[in-house]
Amino acid sequence: MTTHSMLDIALNDILRVVTPLQEDWNIRFAIINDIRSIVESVESLRGATVEPFGSFVSNLFTRWGDLDISIELSNGLHISSAGKKQKQTLLGEVLKALRMKGGGSNLQFIPNARVPILKFKSNRQGVSCDISINNLPGQMKSKILLWMNKIDGRFHDMVLLVKEWAKAHKINNSKAGSFNSYSLSLLVIFHFQTCVPAILPPLKYIYPRNMVDDLKGVRADAENRITETCNASINQHISNKGRSINKKSVRDLFVEFLGKYAQMDSWASNLGICPYTGQWEQIENNTIWLPKTYSIFVEDPFEQPQNTARSVSAGQLKKISEAFSKSYSFLSSNNHNLNSLLTMLAPPHVVKSITGIQNYNGSYFHPTQPKVQRVMRPPPQLQRHFQYASPGTSSNSSASNGHMQMPRGTNFSIPSSNGHMQMPRGTNFSIPSSNGYIQMPRGTSFNIPSSYGHMQMPRVTSFNIPPSNGHIQMPRGTSISSSSSNGHIQNPREIKKPRETNFNNASSNGHVPVNKGQQMWRPKS
């Protein structure tokens, strides 16, 4: 086995293990609902919304990744603002509610951080959660990173691999004086901007202004302006047939990434990393970066001139530089095997997940050569929550004809802030597989298009499962109602529902009363 093929296998095995499963998405959605319930119990947070951001929204998190939550205060239609003191007070009240209601452990309140934060571990598989107040900039940054996957799917793979490598070398911990995950993502972006030929454009061509300055006024308007600008820029970049295409594998890009930053401690005092311009910047010539001095400067392209690596200490910078240098030398040599590669590239729990497989021989799954410009898409529920509908944008689960097809085993979750999914008139749900099903947890509501907490279906809307043995599984408490006498549900032979499931107040004996004029029918088998 060649050195290159061994590295390919190791990287692919790591990606296979750390990439979230549907269960990991579901757990995080459940945690969001848990936090929402806690926030609703705090009187001073009446009307506030609970909204995720960070790597979860960017689809750049791993199975063991943290969950970042922003509590957005109510301010009518306008973007809310709150001072640091108010944020500290409100997070203190959330802390009290968490302690009272339970649901978490290892509670840690950090009121004096630049952004006050409340940390805890959820009882749902011990997922670490960070709660902040009014972090709309963080939400928008996360969405833009999500959209970057549309340009080239190798960005997603590289970020996950770099984060696992950094954890293996203990340099992905801002509290300990090393990089945070956002900085590592920006290092990957900058690498993709400066490799030859470039894979990603300077971010000023994605959004030509300082994004945080435009988050003011009516929230929906501000978000739409940013979204539309980014969509247009990304589509224009993708449609540019004259640009050179970089066809390097993730393996080669990863090794080059390590080599690019291998001498970090020697140039960090003079050169700054600027993803906004896509260029190295002389620190002494950049007046907005002065007079503050840092061990290393990685500018936030969406909140200039903030340094995302401000937590990196001088001592840790040397350790970081050594990790890059030693890893680059190791991967460039022929003196390694699969086990030593995995130890170099991933933390112990990931290595154990890979090598713990019986008869593991370096082929956890069949490695495939990464496809150039392979678009990485998050699960359908995240796409619907952070839509970037634009000409040419495609989705794994939705088509331009308004249908959403879900293959066998698809699990459907509702991510929106109010727990509803809004479907316009004419929406059609179809499940083509004979064993396809929609799993809806207790209390799930489908809403078209009002906010009553029920599934209201105007004319033409259909819920269609064509195979004779298809079924909808709905636990107790799930309700579906039809708002129009002409609305109908197309039923196959079997609708499985426990007691208390109701279609327009179905009785406990499992029968479905049909209102006058309402159609309840099953297709011919």
Kinemage of the C-alpha trace (Angstrom):
@kinemage 1
@onewidth
@group {chain A} dominant
@subgroup {mainchain}
@vectorlist {calphas} color= white
{ca met a 1} P 0.000 0.000 0.000
{ca thr a 2} L 1.456 3.372 -1.003
{ca thr a 3} L 1.874 6.300 1.375
{ca his a 4} L -0.734 8.312 -0.527
{ca ser a 5} L -3.308 5.529 -0.471
{ca met a 6} L -2.774 4.983 3.275
{ca leu a 7} L -3.308 8.687 3.937
{ca asp a 8} L -6.416 8.656 1.747
{ca ile a 9} L -7.836 5.764 3.740
{ca ala a 10} L -6.993 7.357 7.094
{ca leu a 11} L -8.602 10.685 6.176
{ca asn a 12} L -11.694 9.013 4.776
{ca asp a 13} L -12.038 6.814 7.852
{ca ile a 14} L -11.866 9.880 10.094
{ca leu a 15} L -14.526 11.666 8.043
{ca arg a 16} L -16.745 8.615 8.158
{ca val a 17} L -16.569 8.419 11.952
{ca val a 18} L -16.910 12.114 12.821
{ca thr a 19} L -19.619 13.075 10.312
{ca pro a 20} L -22.906 13.452 12.238
{ca leu a 21} L -25.611 10.840 11.883
{ca gln a 22} L -29.294 11.703 11.730
{ca glu a 23} L -29.455 10.824 15.429
{ca asp a 24} L -26.885 13.535 16.200
{ca trp a 25} L -28.976 16.126 14.387
{ca asn a 26} L -32.113 14.981 16.204
{ca ile a 27} L -30.434 15.175 19.610
{ca arg a 28} L -29.374 18.762 18.987
{ca phe a 29} L -32.833 19.754 17.798
{ca ala a 30} L -34.226 18.198 20.978
{ca ile a 31} L -31.717 20.158 23.086
{ca ile a 32} L -32.793 23.371 21.356
{ca asn a 33} L -36.378 22.594 22.328
{ca asp a 34} L -35.259 21.869 25.905
{ca ile a 35} L -33.555 25.259 26.109
{ca arg a 36} L -36.583 26.912 24.524
{ca ser a 37} L -38.766 25.461 27.271
{ca ile a 38} L -36.409 26.797 29.939
{ca val a 39} L -36.270 30.270 28.385
{ca glu a 40} L -40.069 30.392 28.194
{ca ser a 41} L -40.184 29.890 31.957
{ca val a 42} L -38.138 33.070 32.572
{ca glu a 43} L -40.491 36.040 32.892
{ca ser a 44} L -37.888 38.630 31.826
{ca leu a 45} L -37.324 36.693 28.584
{ca arg a 46} L -40.953 36.720 27.499
{ca gly a 47} L -41.091 36.839 23.693
{ca ala a 48} L -37.415 35.880 23.266
{ca thr a 49} L -36.485 33.235 20.714
{ca val a 50} L -33.910 30.455 20.976
{ca glu a 51} L -31.788 30.177 17.825
{ca pro a 52} L -28.739 27.997 17.053
{ca phe a 53} L -25.568 29.243 15.388
{ca gly a 54} L -21.950 28.149 15.029
{ca ser a 55} L -20.743 24.918 13.457
{ca phe a 56} L -24.168 23.285 13.852
{ca val a 57} L -25.735 25.859 11.536
{ca ser a 58} L -22.696 25.866 9.216
{ca asn a 59} L -22.910 22.060 8.942
{ca leu a 60} L -19.275 21.986 10.069
{ca phe a 61} L -19.771 20.177 13.368
{ca thr a 62} L -18.776 16.625 14.252
{ca arg a 63} L -20.646 13.947 16.165
{ca trp a 64} L -19.028 15.202 19.368
{ca gly a 65} L -19.351 18.894 18.523
{ca asp a 66} L -20.674 21.619 20.811
{ca leu a 67} L -23.970 23.424 20.298
{ca asp a 68} L -24.057 27.232 20.266
{ca ile a 69} L -27.339 28.915 21.170
{ca ser a 70} L -28.355 32.570 20.969
{ca ile a 71} L -31.307 33.909 22.944
{ca glu a 72} L -32.654 36.717 20.776
{ca leu a 73} L -34.551 39.308 22.796
{ca ser a 74} L -37.893 40.562 21.553
{ca asn a 75} L -37.910 43.997 19.928
{ca gly a 76} L -40.844 43.841 17.574
{ca leu a 77} L -39.639 43.565 13.992
{ca his a 78} L -36.372 45.345 14.712
{ca ile a 79} L -32.988 43.939 15.663
{ca ser a 80} L -32.647 43.981 19.415
{ca ser a 81} L -29.676 45.448 21.246
{ca ala a 82} L -28.579 44.797 24.813
{ca gly a 83} L -25.662 46.016 26.872
{ca lys a 84} L -23.194 43.689 28.542
{ca lys a 85} L -24.734 44.271 31.966
{ca gln a 86} L -28.199 43.293 30.734
{ca lys a 87} L -26.803 40.177 29.075
{ca gln a 88} L -25.090 39.185 32.315
{ca thr a 89} L -28.315 39.640 34.280
{ca leu a 90} L -30.437 37.656 31.817
{ca leu a 91} L -27.956 34.789 31.591
{ca gly a 92} L -27.937 34.692 35.382
{ca glu a 93} L -31.703 34.151 35.314
{ca val a 94} L -31.336 31.413 32.701
{ca leu a 95} L -28.761 29.794 34.984
{ca lys a 96} L -31.278 29.769 37.855
{ca ala a 97} L -33.961 28.270 35.598
{ca leu a 98} L -31.549 25.584 34.393
{ca arg a 99} L -30.726 24.616 37.949
{ca met a 100} L -34.387 24.524 38.887
{ca lys a 101} L -35.601 22.500 35.903
{ca gly a 102} L -32.546 20.296 35.503
{ca gly a 103} L -31.634 18.887 32.112
{ca gly a 104} L -27.957 19.763 32.340
{ca ser a 105} L -24.781 19.489 34.373
{ca asn a 106} L -21.396 21.211 34.706
{ca leu a 107} L -23.017 24.638 34.632
{ca gln a 108} L -20.481 27.404 34.178
{ca phe a 109} L -21.351 31.102 33.956
{ca ile a 110} L -18.665 33.321 32.375
{ca pro a 111} L -20.093 36.859 32.760
{ca asn a 112} L -16.895 38.831 32.126
{ca ala a 113} L -15.974 37.327 28.770
{ca arg a 114} L -16.050 39.642 25.737
{ca val a 115} L -19.377 37.954 25.006
{ca pro a 116} L -20.991 36.789 28.295
{ca ile a 117} L -21.727 33.092 28.055
{ca leu a 118} L -23.433 30.299 29.957
{ca lys a 119} L -21.979 26.815 29.443
{ca phe a 120} L -23.438 23.464 30.442
{ca lys a 121} L -23.605 19.834 29.394
{ca ser a 122} L -26.965 18.563 28.260
{ca asn a 123} L -28.302 15.335 29.690
{ca arg a 124} L -28.840 14.275 26.091
{ca gln a 125} L -25.593 12.393 25.402
{ca gly a 126} L -23.537 15.010 27.227
{ca val a 127} L -23.545 17.521 24.362
{ca ser a 128} L -21.776 20.714 25.482
{ca cys a 129} L -23.853 23.864 25.030
{ca asp a 130} L -22.893 27.545 25.029
{ca ile a 131} L -25.686 30.086 25.489
{ca ser a 132} L -25.295 33.789 24.714
{ca ile a 133} L -27.668 36.738 24.290
{ca asn a 134} L -28.405 38.546 21.002
{ca asn a 135} L -25.721 36.886 18.903
{ca leu a 136} L -27.281 37.665 15.538
{ca pro a 137} L -23.834 38.391 14.029
{ca gly a 138} L -22.798 34.861 15.004
{ca gln a 139} L -25.885 33.474 13.301
{ca met a 140} L -25.186 35.311 10.049
{ca lys a 141} L -21.498 34.334 10.036
{ca ser a 142} L -22.563 30.720 10.473
{ca lys a 143} L -24.996 30.926 7.576
{ca ile a 144} L -22.356 32.378 5.258
{ca leu a 145} L -19.990 29.507 6.104
{ca leu a 146} L -22.872 27.131 5.340
{ca trp a 147} L -23.308 28.759 1.944
{ca met a 148} L -19.568 28.455 1.231
{ca asn a 149} L -20.115 24.704 0.949
{ca lys a 150} L -22.097 25.472 -2.185
{ca ile a 151} L -18.912 26.611 -3.927
{ca asp a 152} L -16.864 23.510 -3.154
{ca gly a 153} L -17.647 20.530 -0.917
{ca arg a 154} L -13.971 20.001 -0.099
{ca phe a 155} L -14.282 22.972 2.245
{ca his a 156} L -16.591 20.940 4.515
{ca asp a 157} L -14.259 17.933 4.575
{ca met a 158} L -11.172 20.035 5.201
{ca val a 159} L -12.710 21.891 8.140
{ca leu a 160} L -13.753 18.645 9.825
{ca leu a 161} L -10.327 17.076 9.263
{ca val a 162} L -8.446 20.161 10.460
{ca lys a 163} L -10.534 20.381 13.629
{ca glu a 164} L -9.917 16.715 14.460
{ca trp a 165} L -6.193 17.108 13.781
{ca ala a 166} L -6.084 20.219 15.992
{ca lys a 167} L -7.837 18.370 18.819
{ca ala a 168} L -5.330 15.525 18.524
{ca his a 169} L -2.539 18.066 19.125
{ca lys a 170} L -4.510 19.996 21.778
{ca ile a 171} L -4.475 23.260 19.834
{ca asn a 172} L -8.252 23.703 19.452
{ca asn a 173} L -9.038 25.293 22.805
{ca ser a 174} L -9.235 29.069 23.118
{ca lys a 175} L -9.490 28.816 26.918
{ca ala a 176} L -6.033 27.199 26.939
{ca gly a 177} L -4.547 29.869 24.665
{ca ser a 178} L -4.881 28.157 21.287
{ca phe a 179} L -7.255 28.430 18.302
{ca asn a 180} L -11.031 28.357 18.512
{ca ser a 181} L -12.928 26.436 15.838
{ca tyr a 182} L -13.967 29.590 13.983
{ca ser a 183} L -10.302 30.585 13.557
{ca leu a 184} L -9.473 27.127 12.217
{ca ser a 185} L -12.319 27.415 9.689
{ca leu a 186} L -10.935 30.782 8.547
{ca leu a 187} L -7.457 29.246 8.186
{ca val a 188} L -8.990 26.671 5.843
{ca ile a 189} L -10.767 29.407 3.880
{ca phe a 190} L -7.517 31.354 3.565
{ca his a 191} L -5.689 28.217 2.415
{ca phe a 192} L -8.344 27.674 -0.260
{ca gln a 193} L -7.990 31.327 -1.312
{ca thr a 194} L -4.190 31.213 -1.633
{ca cys a 195} L -3.626 27.759 -3.129
{ca val a 196} L -2.955 27.568 -6.875
{ca pro a 197} L -5.353 27.704 -8.563
{ca ala a 198} L -7.585 29.225 -5.904
{ca ile a 199} L -10.650 27.266 -4.789
{ca leu a 200} L -12.451 30.066 -2.936
{ca pro a 201} L -12.550 33.779 -3.806
{ca pro a 202} L -11.653 36.614 -1.406
{ca leu a 203} L -14.671 37.033 0.847
{ca lys a 204} L -15.028 40.661 -0.191
{ca tyr a 205} L -16.414 39.226 -3.427
{ca ile a 206} L -19.017 37.262 -1.447
{ca tyr a 207} L -20.057 40.192 0.739
{ca pro a 208} L -18.391 43.536 -0.104
{ca arg a 209} L -19.010 45.283 3.224
{ca asn a 210} L -18.377 44.759 6.903
{ca met a 211} L -21.340 42.486 7.531
{ca val a 212} L -21.957 43.368 11.198
{ca asp a 213} L -22.393 47.046 10.266
{ca asp a 214} L -25.416 46.096 8.158
{ca leu a 215} L -27.236 44.257 10.941
{ca lys a 216} L -29.511 47.109 11.932
{ca gly a 217} L -33.116 48.172 11.474
{ca val a 218} L -35.798 45.640 10.607
{ca arg a 219} L -34.295 42.207 11.140
{ca ala a 220} L -35.968 40.452 8.215
{ca asp a 221} L -34.882 43.211 5.826
{ca ala a 222} L -31.279 43.179 7.054
{ca glu a 223} L -31.006 39.399 6.844
{ca asn a 224} L -32.601 39.311 3.400
{ca arg a 225} L -30.204 41.936 2.041
{ca ile a 226} L -27.194 39.984 3.266
{ca thr a 227} L -28.610 36.686 2.041
{ca glu a 228} L -29.469 37.998 -1.418
{ca thr a 229} L -26.060 39.634 -1.825
{ca cys a 230} L -24.224 36.455 -0.825
{ca asn a 231} L -26.415 34.261 -3.025
{ca ala a 232} L -25.870 36.446 -6.073
{ca ser a 233} L -22.111 36.578 -5.487
{ca ile a 234} L -21.776 32.832 -4.943
{ca asn a 235} L -23.863 32.014 -8.019
{ca gln a 236} L -21.834 34.450 -10.105
{ca his a 237} L -18.599 32.833 -8.925
{ca ile a 238} L -19.839 29.323 -9.691
{ca ser a 239} L -21.134 30.291 -13.137
{ca asn a 240} L -17.822 31.891 -14.135
{ca lys a 241} L -16.641 29.422 -16.772
{ca gly a 242} L -13.364 31.263 -17.213
{ca arg a 243} L -11.944 30.553 -13.771
{ca ser a 244} L -9.325 27.876 -13.279
{ca ile a 245} L -10.444 24.735 -11.473
{ca asn a 246} L -8.325 23.225 -8.726
{ca lys a 247} L -8.580 19.434 -8.974
{ca lys a 248} L -6.406 18.478 -6.021
{ca ser a 249} L -7.626 15.803 -3.643
{ca val a 250} L -8.478 16.529 -0.026
{ca arg a 251} L -5.346 14.547 0.847
{ca asp a 252} L -3.067 16.893 -1.089
{ca leu a 253} L -4.887 19.995 0.136
{ca phe a 254} L -4.578 18.811 3.738
{ca val a 255} L -0.826 18.214 3.490
{ca glu a 256} L -0.359 21.604 1.810
{ca phe a 257} L -2.428 23.214 4.577
{ca leu a 258} L 0.015 21.905 7.184
{ca gly a 259} L 2.982 23.075 5.132
{ca lys a 260} L 1.567 26.575 4.615
{ca tyr a 261} L 1.347 27.270 8.354
{ca ala a 262} L 4.352 25.164 9.445
{ca gln a 263} L 6.553 28.198 10.240
{ca met a 264} L 3.769 30.196 11.839
{ca asp a 265} L 5.821 31.469 14.775
{ca ser a 266} L 8.420 32.994 12.441
{ca trp a 267} L 6.047 35.227 10.443
{ca ala a 268} L 3.093 35.818 12.805
{ca ser a 269} L 4.543 39.050 14.229
{ca asn a 270} L 4.788 40.607 10.759
{ca leu a 271} L 2.047 39.042 8.638
{ca gly a 272} L -1.669 38.839 9.303
{ca ile a 273} L -4.186 36.519 7.686
{ca cys a 274} L -6.987 38.385 5.928
{ca pro a 275} L -9.722 36.174 4.410
{ca tyr a 276} L -11.634 39.322 3.399
{ca thr a 277} L -8.968 40.276 0.831
{ca gly a 278} L -7.669 36.736 0.437
{ca gln a 279} L -4.118 37.980 0.995
{ca trp a 280} L -1.364 38.101 3.583
{ca glu a 281} L -1.316 41.565 5.128
{ca gln a 282} L 1.656 43.454 6.567
{ca ile a 283} L 0.555 44.222 10.108
{ca glu a 284} L 2.562 47.437 10.353
{ca asn a 285} L 0.875 48.768 7.207
{ca asn a 286} L -2.659 47.932 8.335
{ca thr a 287} L -3.705 50.871 10.484
{ca ile a 288} L -7.005 49.346 11.621
{ca trp a 289} L -5.121 46.430 13.213
{ca leu a 290} L -2.904 48.750 15.233
{ca pro a 291} L -2.007 49.655 17.954
{ca lys a 292} L -3.117 46.342 19.484
{ca thr a 293} L -0.623 43.527 19.213
{ca tyr a 294} L -1.381 39.820 19.202
{ca ser a 295} L 0.625 36.624 18.911
{ca ile a 296} L -1.121 35.966 15.601
{ca phe a 297} L -3.768 37.865 13.648
{ca val a 298} L -6.611 36.085 11.823
{ca glu a 299} L -9.074 38.809 10.906
{ca asp a 300} L -12.798 38.166 11.067
{ca pro a 301} L -13.955 38.935 7.481
{ca phe a 302} L -17.483 39.677 8.673
{ca glu a 303} L -16.589 41.772 11.729
{ca gln a 304} L -13.481 43.745 10.843
{ca pro a 305} L -11.040 44.430 12.414
{ca gln a 306} L -11.733 41.810 15.113
{ca asn a 307} L -9.023 39.197 15.558
{ca thr a 308} L -10.551 35.718 15.838
{ca ala a 309} L -7.225 34.392 17.176
{ca arg a 310} L -6.860 36.978 19.947
{ca ser a 311} L -6.850 34.217 22.577
{ca val a 312} L -3.666 32.606 21.212
{ca ser a 313} L -0.809 33.167 23.646
{ca ala a 314} L 2.872 33.483 22.770
{ca gly a 315} L 3.653 30.183 24.453
{ca gln a 316} L 0.858 28.361 22.683
{ca leu a 317} L 1.847 29.871 19.326
{ca lys a 318} L 5.137 27.993 19.501
{ca lys a 319} L 3.305 24.772 20.331
{ca ile a 320} L 0.871 25.380 17.460
{ca ser a 321} L 3.720 26.018 15.028
{ca glu a 322} L 5.466 22.826 16.125
{ca ala a 323} L 2.284 20.814 15.614
{ca phe a 324} L 1.995 22.087 12.032
{ca ser a 325} L 5.694 21.513 11.331
{ca lys a 326} L 5.947 18.009 12.814
{ca ser a 327} L 2.725 16.857 11.178
{ca tyr a 328} L 3.813 18.179 7.789
{ca ser a 329} L 7.196 16.441 8.028
{ca phe a 330} L 5.567 13.206 9.166
{ca leu a 331} L 3.003 13.118 6.355
{ca ser a 332} L 5.653 14.036 3.779
{ca ser a 333} L 7.772 11.033 4.774
{ca asn a 334} L 7.286 7.321 4.146
{ca asn a 335} L 7.941 6.358 7.755
{ca his a 336} L 4.420 5.599 8.938
{ca asn a 337} L 1.620 3.050 8.938
{ca leu a 338} L -2.136 3.367 9.254
{ca asn a 339} L -2.179 3.347 13.044
{ca ser a 340} L 0.526 5.990 13.330
{ca leu a 341} L -1.292 8.094 10.731
{ca leu a 342} L -4.544 7.939 12.663
{ca thr a 343} L -2.782 8.853 15.911
{ca met a 344} L -1.264 11.886 14.188
{ca leu a 345} L -4.544 12.970 12.589
{ca ala a 346} L -7.284 12.410 15.169
{ca pro a 347} L -7.906 12.426 18.936
{ca pro a 348} L -7.943 9.104 20.828
{ca his a 349} L -11.730 8.613 20.918
{ca val a 350} L -11.917 8.945 17.124
{ca val a 351} L -8.983 6.578 16.604
{ca lys a 352} L -10.641 4.080 18.927
{ca ser a 353} L -13.906 4.334 16.986
{ca ile a 354} L -12.031 3.445 13.804
{ca thr a 355} L -9.533 0.814 14.944
{ca gly a 356} L -11.955 -0.785 17.404
{ca ile a 357} L -13.805 -2.338 14.497
{ca gln a 358} L -13.258 -6.089 14.327
{ca asn a 359} L -10.658 -7.068 11.717
{ca tyr a 360} L -9.919 -3.426 10.923
{ca asn a 361} L -7.315 -3.336 8.180
{ca gly a 362} L -7.412 0.285 7.196
{ca ser a 363} L -10.601 0.156 5.193
{ca tyr a 364} L -13.442 1.307 7.407
{ca phe a 365} L -15.231 1.982 4.174
{ca his a 366} L -14.210 2.150 0.549
{ca pro a 367} L -12.324 5.420 -0.003
{ca thr a 368} L -13.443 7.550 -2.880
{ca gln a 369} L -11.569 10.332 -4.582
{ca pro a 370} L -13.140 13.660 -3.568
{ca lys a 371} L -15.049 15.234 -6.409
{ca val a 372} L -14.144 18.738 -7.428
{ca gln a 373} L -16.904 21.190 -6.478
{ca arg a 374} L -18.926 18.475 -4.771
{ca val a 375} L -21.610 20.432 -2.948
{ca met a 376} L -22.004 19.489 0.709
{ca arg a 377} L -25.590 19.972 1.830
{ca pro a 378} L -26.937 19.779 5.357
{ca pro a 379} L -29.995 17.643 6.110
{ca pro a 380} L -33.241 18.949 4.608
{ca gln a 381} L -34.482 20.332 7.908
{ca leu a 382} L -31.472 22.634 8.215
{ca gln a 383} L -31.846 23.742 4.597
{ca arg a 384} L -35.426 24.771 5.264
{ca his a 385} L -34.411 26.651 8.400
{ca phe a 386} L -31.652 28.595 6.650
{ca gln a 387} L -32.839 28.669 3.064
{ca tyr a 388} L -30.825 30.390 0.390
{ca ala a 389} L -33.218 29.963 -2.501
{ca ser a 390} L -31.707 31.325 -5.659
{ca pro a 391} L -31.583 30.419 -9.339
{ca gly a 392} L -29.647 27.239 -9.823
{ca thr a 393} L -29.653 26.273 -6.170
{ca ser a 394} L -30.482 22.620 -5.724
{ca ser a 395} L -31.486 20.564 -2.731
{ca asn a 396} L -31.173 16.914 -1.843
{ca ser a 397} L -34.798 16.746 -0.797
{ca ser a 398} L -36.744 19.395 -2.609
{ca ala a 399} L -37.495 20.009 -6.234
{ca ser a 400} L -38.723 22.985 -8.160
{ca asn a 401} L -42.129 21.361 -8.600
{ca gly a 402} L -42.802 21.764 -4.892
{ca his a 403} L -42.445 18.072 -4.028
{ca met a 404} L -40.188 16.728 -1.331
{ca gln a 405} L -39.171 13.134 -1.850
{ca met a 406} L -37.714 11.254 1.093
{ca pro a 407} L -36.111 7.856 0.546
{ca arg a 408} L -36.444 4.855 2.781
{ca gly a 409} L -35.453 5.502 6.371
{ca thr a 410} L -35.616 9.290 6.150
{ca asn a 411} L -36.351 10.878 9.502
{ca phe a 412} L -38.129 14.204 9.351
{ca ser a 413} L -37.512 16.874 12.006
{ca ile a 414} L -38.727 20.443 12.442
{ca pro a 415} L -35.907 22.932 13.231
{ca ser a 416} L -37.608 26.292 13.112
{ca ser a 417} L -37.676 28.570 16.112
{ca asn a 418} L -41.387 28.126 16.726
{ca gly a 419} L -41.426 24.372 16.081
{ca his a 420} L -43.613 24.761 13.007
{ca met a 421} L -43.017 24.029 9.361
{ca gln a 422} L -44.901 26.344 7.076
{ca met a 423} L -45.970 24.948 3.713
{ca pro a 424} L -47.714 27.116 1.141
{ca arg a 425} L -50.802 26.159 -0.739
{ca gly a 426} L -50.192 23.303 -3.124
{ca thr a 427} L -47.351 21.714 -1.170
{ca asn a 428} L -47.138 17.980 -1.820
{ca phe a 429} L -45.391 15.469 0.433
{ca ser a 430} L -44.572 12.165 -1.241
{ca ile a 431} L -42.619 9.187 0.065
{ca pro a 432} L -41.669 6.960 -2.857
{ca ser a 433} L -40.281 3.967 -0.958
{ca ser a 434} L -42.577 1.179 0.150
{ca asn a 435} L -41.025 1.310 3.587
{ca gly a 436} L -40.595 5.057 3.700
{ca tyr a 437} L -42.015 6.830 6.711
{ca ile a 438} L -42.077 10.124 8.495
{ca gln a 439} L -41.224 9.953 12.166
{ca met a 440} L -42.728 12.764 14.179
{ca pro a 441} L -41.844 13.058 17.866
{ca arg a 442} L -44.460 13.664 20.479
{ca gly a 443} L -46.111 17.033 20.066
{ca thr a 444} L -44.683 17.716 16.587
{ca ser a 445} L -46.880 20.075 14.587
{ca phe a 446} L -47.063 20.740 10.870
{ca asn a 447} L -48.362 24.186 10.097
{ca ile a 448} L -49.746 25.448 6.789
{ca pro a 449} L -49.575 28.416 7.006
{ca ser a 450} L -50.956 29.669 10.340
{ca ser a 451} L -49.526 29.294 13.832
{ca tyr a 452} L -52.201 27.218 15.521
{ca gly a 453} L -49.899 24.255 16.126
{ca his a 454} L -51.819 21.979 13.762
{ca met a 455} L -51.320 20.865 10.213
{ca gln a 456} L -53.775 22.988 8.294
{ca met a 457} L -54.137 22.032 4.661
{ca pro a 458} L -55.805 24.367 2.193
{ca arg a 459} L -57.094 23.164 -1.117
{ca val a 460} L -54.780 21.078 -3.276
{ca thr a 461} L -52.394 20.308 -0.418
{ca ser a 462} L -51.857 16.556 -0.247
{ca phe a 463} L -50.023 14.199 2.049
{ca asn a 464} L -49.408 11.226 -0.195
{ca ile a 465} L -47.765 7.853 0.485
{ca pro a 466} L -48.322 5.806 -2.657
{ca pro a 467} L -47.118 2.295 -1.681
{ca ser a 468} L -49.717 -0.001 -0.178
{ca asn a 469} L -47.641 -0.651 2.926
{ca gly a 470} L -46.420 2.909 3.456
{ca his a 471} L -47.338 4.439 6.768
{ca ile a 472} L -47.065 7.540 8.887
{ca gln a 473} L -45.933 6.921 12.434
{ca met a 474} L -47.253 9.501 14.867
{ca pro a 475} L -46.948 9.166 18.652
{ca arg a 476} L -49.463 10.387 21.136
{ca gly a 477} L -50.328 14.028 21.029
{ca thr a 478} L -49.540 14.586 17.338
{ca ser a 479} L -52.399 16.438 15.694
{ca ile a 480} L -53.307 17.110 12.103
{ca ser a 481} L -56.283 19.222 11.122
{ca ser a 482} L -57.659 20.362 7.804
{ca ser a 483} L -58.595 24.011 7.474
{ca ser a 484} L -60.653 23.647 4.341
{ca ser a 485} L -63.603 21.439 3.577
{ca asn a 486} L -61.881 20.626 0.323
{ca gly a 487} L -58.552 19.771 1.968
{ca his a 488} L -57.838 16.065 2.046
{ca ile a 489} L -55.375 13.507 3.279
{ca gln a 490} L -54.604 10.707 0.873
{ca asn a 491} L -54.295 7.559 2.931
{ca pro a 492} L -52.649 4.258 1.960
{ca arg a 493} L -53.972 1.046 3.393
{ca glu a 494} L -52.460 1.543 6.787
{ca ile a 495} L -52.083 4.601 8.984
{ca lys a 496} L -50.422 3.603 12.230
{ca lys a 497} L -51.320 5.818 15.119
{ca pro a 498} L -51.478 5.226 18.858
{ca arg a 499} L -54.300 6.324 21.024
{ca glu a 500} L -54.702 10.067 21.438
{ca thr a 501} L -53.343 10.748 17.963
{ca asn a 502} L -56.024 12.811 16.329
{ca phe a 503} L -57.115 13.960 12.942
{ca asn a 504} L -59.570 16.740 13.749
{ca asn a 505} L -60.067 15.526 17.339
{ca ala a 506} L -59.920 11.810 16.635
{ca ser a 507} L -61.350 9.752 19.446
{ca ser a 508} L -59.285 7.497 21.675
{ca asn a 509} L -60.514 4.386 19.885
{ca gly a 510} L -58.310 5.301 16.942
{ca his a 511} L -61.161 6.146 14.564
{ca val a 512} L -60.976 9.258 12.460
{ca pro a 513} L -64.204 11.279 12.278
{ca val a 514} L -64.603 12.955 8.911
{ca asn a 515} L -66.149 16.391 8.839
{ca lys a 516} L -68.841 17.137 6.350
{ca gly a 517} L -67.293 17.794 2.967
{ca gln a 518} L -63.853 16.488 3.947
{ca gln a 519} L -62.360 13.730 1.812
{ca met a 520} L -60.610 10.795 3.463
{ca trp a 521} L -59.629 8.248 0.858
{ca arg a 522} L -57.023 5.716 -0.075
{ca pro a 523} L -55.570 5.202 -3.555
{ca lys a 524} L -56.098 2.028 -5.478
{ca ser a 525} L -53.440 -0.561 -4.690
